[in-house]
Amino acid sequence: SFFANHPATPERGKNTTAAAKALTRGPGRPIAATRPAFLARLDGLIVGPDPANGIFVKNLFQHPGLALALEMPAGWKTKNTPAAAIASEPSGRAAVALQMAAEGSDPVEGARRDGLEEGELSRLTRTTIAGLPAAQLVAQDREARMHLTWIAYRNQVFRVSGIAAIRTFETYREAFARTASSFRPLRRDERERMTELRLRPRPARAGESLAALVTRTGGTWKPEQTAVANGIAVDANLDEGFPVKVPIRQRHTE
């Protein structure tokens, strides 16, 4: 059996602890000579989601790099991944996804490069969305029906896919069509409202509390989280010039 040559978990834990105690610690090689020098290397790091990868503002997906926006169905659960921006109906019975399908300026050719079979290509309907060339099709396999839209924009062809079970597809058809039709270029005012969090080292004032420093600098972490991130006590009285790293909200820069 497995345990014939593998000790039980408690025994393995005990053996590992004993072995660790017998090890000799090697010389440390600090990343930086001082705390200020170390924090200076972290200055400007993104904290949390990077708007450059796209963001959701409620149900509106916005991507500054691709310069596009798409409105997902209201009330659906949204998620942004490296491969797609996704919205799923709360019960999980339907979903919508926005993905890059191919390069080019022709949505039909983009659908072909995206893997659409020749028989389905002949059923594509050409249209325009926000003045952009587009092509649409409703397809299905044995279990699901799909509302597919390819849109050519800035030499890329994007696919908006709505999927649901065959028996419930008609319930969501309008939501799928409305989502696809909402595809449009990102507006300038939307881009200008995008913000991001960047890590910044900020010097403390003599005797300043962590809570006071967070308030003064505009840090978005609570004092307790700031304390943990900086390896100090939450009730510490800080020395003059002691650097504390805090995330500061600023306008998104590309």
C-alpha positions as a LaTeX table, in Angstrom:
\begin{tabular}{lrrr}
\hline
Residue & $x$ (\AA) & $y$ (\AA) & $z$ (\AA) \\
\hline
Ser1 & 0.00 & 0.00 & 0.00 \\
Phe2 & 0.94 & 3.69 & $-0.16$ \\
Phe3 & 1.85 & 3.80 & 3.54 \\
Ala4 & 4.20 & 0.84 & 3.18 \\
Asn5 & 6.93 & 3.24 & 2.03 \\
His6 & 5.35 & 6.66 & 2.76 \\
Pro7 & 5.07 & 7.83 & 6.39 \\
Ala8 & 1.76 & 9.22 & 7.59 \\
Thr9 & 1.28 & 12.98 & 7.43 \\
Pro10 & 1.94 & 13.65 & 11.16 \\
Glu11 & 5.17 & 11.65 & 10.98 \\
Arg12 & 6.29 & 13.45 & 7.83 \\
Gly13 & 5.61 & 16.79 & 9.49 \\
Lys14 & 7.67 & 15.76 & 12.53 \\
Asn15 & 10.54 & 14.54 & 10.35 \\
Thr16 & 10.52 & 17.72 & 8.28 \\
Thr17 & 10.65 & 19.91 & 11.39 \\
Ala18 & 13.61 & 17.94 & 12.75 \\
Ala19 & 15.44 & 18.15 & 9.43 \\
Ala20 & 14.82 & 21.90 & 9.18 \\
Lys21 & 16.28 & 22.48 & 12.64 \\
Ala22 & 19.46 & 20.69 & 11.60 \\
Leu23 & 20.03 & 22.93 & 8.60 \\
Thr24 & 22.60 & 25.73 & 8.72 \\
Arg25 & 21.33 & 29.10 & 7.59 \\
Gly26 & 23.37 & 30.60 & 4.80 \\
Pro27 & 24.48 & 34.23 & 4.56 \\
Gly28 & 21.67 & 36.59 & 3.69 \\
Arg29 & 21.73 & 38.63 & 0.51 \\
Pro30 & 19.35 & 41.54 & 0.98 \\
Ile31 & 17.67 & 42.95 & $-2.09$ \\
Ala32 & 18.65 & 46.44 & $-0.99$ \\
Ala33 & 20.97 & 47.79 & 1.69 \\
Thr34 & 18.36 & 49.91 & 3.47 \\
Arg35 & 14.60 & 50.03 & 3.89 \\
Pro36 & 14.27 & 53.27 & 1.86 \\
Ala37 & 16.33 & 51.72 & $-0.95$ \\
Phe38 & 14.18 & 48.59 & $-0.89$ \\
Leu39 & 10.89 & 50.51 & $-0.99$ \\
Ala40 & 12.23 & 52.70 & $-3.79$ \\
Arg41 & 12.42 & 49.57 & $-5.93$ \\
Leu42 & 8.72 & 48.94 & $-5.29$ \\
Asp43 & 7.69 & 52.49 & $-6.14$ \\
Gly44 & 5.00 & 52.53 & $-8.82$ \\
Leu45 & 3.96 & 48.88 & $-8.68$ \\
Ile46 & 0.31 & 48.28 & $-9.59$ \\
Val47 & $-1.83$ & 47.16 & $-6.65$ \\
Gly48 & $-4.91$ & 45.15 & $-7.57$ \\
Pro49 & $-6.43$ & 45.02 & $-11.07$ \\
Asp50 & $-4.53$ & 46.77 & $-13.83$ \\
Pro51 & $-6.87$ & 48.90 & $-15.98$ \\
Ala52 & $-4.54$ & 48.24 & $-18.91$ \\
Asn53 & $-6.03$ & 44.73 & $-19.01$ \\
Gly54 & $-9.60$ & 46.05 & $-19.08$ \\
Ile55 & $-12.03$ & 46.88 & $-16.30$ \\
Phe56 & $-15.70$ & 46.55 & $-15.50$ \\
Val57 & $-17.59$ & 49.67 & $-14.43$ \\
Lys58 & $-20.72$ & 47.95 & $-13.16$ \\
Asn59 & $-21.74$ & 45.94 & $-16.22$ \\
Leu60 & $-19.82$ & 48.06 & $-18.76$ \\
Phe61 & $-16.52$ & 46.53 & $-19.89$ \\
Gln62 & $-13.89$ & 49.06 & $-20.93$ \\
His63 & $-10.45$ & 48.33 & $-22.38$ \\
Pro64 & $-8.10$ & 51.31 & $-22.86$ \\
Gly65 & $-5.49$ & 49.45 & $-24.90$ \\
Leu66 & $-8.04$ & 48.05 & $-27.34$ \\
Ala67 & $-10.03$ & 51.32 & $-27.15$ \\
Leu68 & $-13.39$ & 49.56 & $-26.88$ \\
Ala69 & $-16.42$ & 49.26 & $-24.64$ \\
Leu70 & $-19.13$ & 46.61 & $-24.35$ \\
Glu71 & $-22.20$ & 46.62 & $-22.11$ \\
Met72 & $-22.96$ & 43.25 & $-20.54$ \\
Pro73 & $-26.49$ & 42.32 & $-19.43$ \\
Ala74 & $-27.53$ & 44.15 & $-16.25$ \\
Gly75 & $-27.33$ & 42.06 & $-13.10$ \\
Trp76 & $-25.13$ & 39.36 & $-14.60$ \\
Lys77 & $-21.91$ & 38.29 & $-12.87$ \\
Thr78 & $-18.88$ & 39.71 & $-14.64$ \\
Lys79 & $-15.31$ & 38.48 & $-14.82$ \\
Asn80 & $-12.27$ & 39.67 & $-16.75$ \\
Thr81 & $-9.67$ & 37.09 & $-17.74$ \\
Pro82 & $-6.63$ & 37.24 & $-20.05$ \\
Ala83 & $-8.63$ & 35.35 & $-22.68$ \\
Ala84 & $-12.06$ & 36.97 & $-22.45$ \\
Ala85 & $-14.38$ & 39.40 & $-20.70$ \\
Ile86 & $-17.28$ & 37.30 & $-19.44$ \\
Ala87 & $-20.74$ & 37.82 & $-17.99$ \\
Ser88 & $-22.85$ & 34.95 & $-16.68$ \\
Glu89 & $-26.53$ & 34.92 & $-15.79$ \\
Pro90 & $-26.87$ & 34.59 & $-11.97$ \\
Ser91 & $-28.31$ & 31.08 & $-12.18$ \\
Gly92 & $-25.61$ & 30.01 & $-14.63$ \\
Arg93 & $-28.07$ & 29.31 & $-17.44$ \\
Ala94 & $-26.48$ & 31.68 & $-19.95$ \\
Ala95 & $-23.23$ & 33.51 & $-20.57$ \\
Val96 & $-21.72$ & 36.17 & $-22.82$ \\
Ala97 & $-18.06$ & 36.50 & $-23.74$ \\
Leu98 & $-15.99$ & 39.09 & $-25.62$ \\
Gln99 & $-12.83$ & 37.76 & $-27.22$ \\
Met100 & $-10.29$ & 38.64 & $-29.89$ \\
Ala101 & $-10.91$ & 36.30 & $-32.82$ \\
Ala102 & $-8.47$ & 37.25 & $-35.58$ \\
Glu103 & $-6.58$ & 40.06 & $-37.24$ \\
Gly104 & $-8.06$ & 41.92 & $-40.18$ \\
Ser105 & $-10.79$ & 44.30 & $-41.29$ \\
Asp106 & $-13.37$ & 41.83 & $-42.66$ \\
Pro107 & $-15.64$ & 40.20 & $-40.06$ \\
Val108 & $-16.52$ & 37.28 & $-42.35$ \\
Glu109 & $-12.88$ & 36.48 & $-43.01$ \\
Gly110 & $-12.30$ & 36.92 & $-39.28$ \\
Ala111 & $-15.00$ & 34.34 & $-38.58$ \\
Arg112 & $-13.30$ & 31.98 & $-41.02$ \\
Arg113 & $-9.95$ & 32.42 & $-39.29$ \\
Asp114 & $-11.74$ & 31.97 & $-35.98$ \\
Gly115 & $-12.63$ & 28.43 & $-37.04$ \\
Leu116 & $-16.17$ & 28.81 & $-38.36$ \\
Glu117 & $-16.88$ & 26.00 & $-40.82$ \\
Glu118 & $-17.66$ & 26.69 & $-44.48$ \\
Gly119 & $-21.27$ & 25.60 & $-44.14$ \\
Glu120 & $-21.83$ & 28.11 & $-41.36$ \\
Leu121 & $-19.96$ & 30.91 & $-43.17$ \\
Ser122 & $-22.64$ & 30.94 & $-45.87$ \\
Arg123 & $-25.28$ & 31.66 & $-43.22$ \\
Leu124 & $-23.53$ & 34.73 & $-41.84$ \\
Thr125 & $-25.48$ & 37.97 & $-42.08$ \\
Arg126 & $-23.44$ & 41.10 & $-42.68$ \\
Thr127 & $-24.43$ & 44.16 & $-40.68$ \\
Thr128 & $-22.90$ & 47.17 & $-38.94$ \\
Ile129 & $-22.52$ & 47.88 & $-35.24$ \\
Ala130 & $-21.56$ & 51.39 & $-34.14$ \\
Gly131 & $-20.68$ & 52.00 & $-37.79$ \\
Leu132 & $-18.27$ & 49.06 & $-37.79$ \\
Pro133 & $-18.40$ & 46.07 & $-40.17$ \\
Ala134 & $-19.97$ & 43.07 & $-38.45$ \\
Ala135 & $-21.37$ & 39.63 & $-39.19$ \\
Gln136 & $-23.82$ & 37.55 & $-37.16$ \\
Leu137 & $-24.99$ & 33.98 & $-36.91$ \\
Val138 & $-27.06$ & 31.78 & $-34.61$ \\
Ala139 & $-25.53$ & 28.31 & $-34.42$ \\
Gln140 & $-26.02$ & 25.27 & $-32.26$ \\
Asp141 & $-24.62$ & 21.90 & $-31.33$ \\
Arg142 & $-26.39$ & 19.02 & $-29.60$ \\
Glu143 & $-26.76$ & 20.84 & $-26.27$ \\
Ala144 & $-26.36$ & 24.59 & $-26.73$ \\
Arg145 & $-27.33$ & 27.41 & $-29.06$ \\
Met146 & $-25.02$ & 30.35 & $-29.67$ \\
His147 & $-25.57$ & 33.94 & $-30.75$ \\
Leu148 & $-22.29$ & 34.83 & $-32.49$ \\
Thr149 & $-21.19$ & 38.26 & $-33.68$ \\
Trp150 & $-17.86$ & 39.17 & $-35.29$ \\
Ile151 & $-16.95$ & 42.86 & $-35.36$ \\
Ala152 & $-13.99$ & 44.39 & $-37.22$ \\
Tyr153 & $-12.34$ & 47.25 & $-35.37$ \\
Arg154 & $-8.85$ & 48.74 & $-35.62$ \\
Asn155 & $-7.55$ & 45.86 & $-37.74$ \\
Gln156 & $-8.80$ & 43.27 & $-35.24$ \\
Val157 & $-11.89$ & 41.10 & $-35.42$ \\
Phe158 & $-13.65$ & 40.62 & $-32.09$ \\
Arg159 & $-16.21$ & 37.94 & $-31.30$ \\
Val160 & $-19.16$ & 38.47 & $-28.97$ \\
Ser161 & $-20.63$ & 35.09 & $-28.06$ \\
Gly162 & $-23.89$ & 34.45 & $-26.24$ \\
Ile163 & $-24.57$ & 30.86 & $-25.22$ \\
Ala164 & $-27.46$ & 29.05 & $-23.55$ \\
Ala165 & $-29.09$ & 25.64 & $-23.60$ \\
Ile166 & $-31.28$ & 25.05 & $-26.66$ \\
Arg167 & $-34.47$ & 24.94 & $-24.59$ \\
Thr168 & $-33.77$ & 28.30 & $-22.89$ \\
Phe169 & $-32.01$ & 30.17 & $-25.70$ \\
Glu170 & $-35.01$ & 32.26 & $-26.70$ \\
Thr171 & $-35.22$ & 33.58 & $-23.12$ \\
Tyr172 & $-31.81$ & 35.19 & $-23.59$ \\
Arg173 & $-31.74$ & 35.94 & $-27.32$ \\
Glu174 & $-32.61$ & 39.62 & $-26.83$ \\
Ala175 & $-29.95$ & 40.03 & $-24.12$ \\
Phe176 & $-27.35$ & 38.44 & $-26.41$ \\
Ala177 & $-28.30$ & 40.68 & $-29.33$ \\
Arg178 & $-28.35$ & 43.80 & $-27.16$ \\
Thr179 & $-24.90$ & 43.02 & $-25.77$ \\
Ala180 & $-23.40$ & 42.50 & $-29.21$ \\
Ser181 & $-25.01$ & 45.72 & $-30.47$ \\
Ser182 & $-23.48$ & 47.68 & $-27.59$ \\
Phe183 & $-19.91$ & 47.18 & $-28.89$ \\
Arg184 & $-18.39$ & 50.59 & $-29.60$ \\
Pro185 & $-15.18$ & 52.62 & $-29.42$ \\
Leu186 & $-14.14$ & 53.75 & $-25.95$ \\
Arg187 & $-15.02$ & 57.39 & $-25.35$ \\
Arg188 & $-12.40$ & 59.92 & $-24.32$ \\
Asp189 & $-14.24$ & 60.81 & $-21.10$ \\
Glu190 & $-14.38$ & 57.12 & $-20.14$ \\
Arg191 & $-10.65$ & 56.77 & $-20.65$ \\
Glu192 & $-9.96$ & 59.90 & $-18.59$ \\
Arg193 & $-12.03$ & 58.57 & $-15.66$ \\
Met194 & $-10.01$ & 55.36 & $-15.38$ \\
Thr195 & $-7.92$ & 55.12 & $-12.23$ \\
Glu196 & $-5.35$ & 52.71 & $-10.86$ \\
Leu197 & $-3.63$ & 52.02 & $-7.55$ \\
Arg198 & 0.15 & 52.29 & $-7.41$ \\
Leu199 & 2.39 & 51.53 & $-4.47$ \\
Arg200 & 4.20 & 54.60 & $-3.13$ \\
Pro201 & 6.68 & 54.95 & $-0.23$ \\
Arg202 & 5.73 & 57.91 & 1.95 \\
Pro203 & 7.86 & 59.31 & 4.82 \\
Ala204 & 6.26 & 59.52 & 8.24 \\
Arg205 & 6.26 & 62.57 & 10.47 \\
Ala206 & 7.79 & 62.37 & 13.95 \\
Gly207 & 5.38 & 60.62 & 16.34 \\
Glu208 & 2.75 & 60.17 & 13.63 \\
Ser209 & 0.35 & 57.25 & 14.00 \\
Leu210 & $-0.18$ & 54.83 & 11.15 \\
Ala211 & $-3.85$ & 55.83 & 10.89 \\
Ala212 & $-2.84$ & 59.50 & 10.57 \\
Leu213 & $-0.27$ & 58.69 & 7.89 \\
Val214 & $-2.82$ & 56.70 & 5.89 \\
Thr215 & $-5.29$ & 59.60 & 6.05 \\
Arg216 & $-2.66$ & 62.22 & 5.19 \\
Thr217 & $-1.24$ & 60.36 & 2.21 \\
Gly218 & $-4.55$ & 59.12 & 0.83 \\
Gly219 & $-3.60$ & 55.47 & 1.16 \\
Thr220 & $-6.42$ & 53.09 & 0.29 \\
Trp221 & $-5.46$ & 50.30 & 2.70 \\
Lys222 & $-6.87$ & 50.35 & 6.21 \\
Pro223 & $-4.30$ & 50.96 & 8.98 \\
Glu224 & $-4.36$ & 47.27 & 9.92 \\
Gln225 & $-3.54$ & 46.16 & 6.38 \\
Thr226 & $-0.92$ & 48.87 & 6.04 \\
Ala227 & 0.72 & 47.65 & 9.26 \\
Val228 & 0.92 & 44.07 & 8.01 \\
Ala229 & 2.27 & 45.13 & 4.61 \\
Asn230 & 5.00 & 47.19 & 6.26 \\
Gly231 & 5.89 & 44.80 & 9.08 \\
Ile232 & 5.09 & 47.25 & 11.86 \\
Ala233 & 2.58 & 47.43 & 14.72 \\
Val234 & $-0.71$ & 49.13 & 13.92 \\
Asp235 & $-0.40$ & 51.31 & 17.04 \\
Ala236 & 3.24 & 52.28 & 16.43 \\
Asn237 & 4.38 & 55.88 & 16.79 \\
Leu238 & 6.50 & 56.42 & 13.71 \\
Asp239 & 9.91 & 58.04 & 13.55 \\
Glu240 & 10.60 & 61.08 & 11.41 \\
Gly241 & 11.19 & 60.02 & 7.80 \\
Phe242 & 10.35 & 56.34 & 8.33 \\
Pro243 & 9.16 & 55.15 & 4.90 \\
Val244 & 5.77 & 53.47 & 4.73 \\
Lys245 & 4.47 & 51.93 & 1.52 \\
Val246 & 0.84 & 52.76 & 0.75 \\
Pro247 & $-1.31$ & 52.32 & $-2.39$ \\
Ile248 & $-2.30$ & 55.68 & $-3.86$ \\
Arg249 & $-5.10$ & 56.07 & $-6.40$ \\
Gln250 & $-4.21$ & 58.03 & $-9.51$ \\
Arg251 & $-5.42$ & 58.52 & $-13.06$ \\
His252 & $-4.61$ & 55.55 & $-15.27$ \\
Thr253 & $-1.50$ & 56.09 & $-17.37$ \\
Glu254 & $-0.74$ & 53.99 & $-20.43$ \\
\hline
\end{tabular}
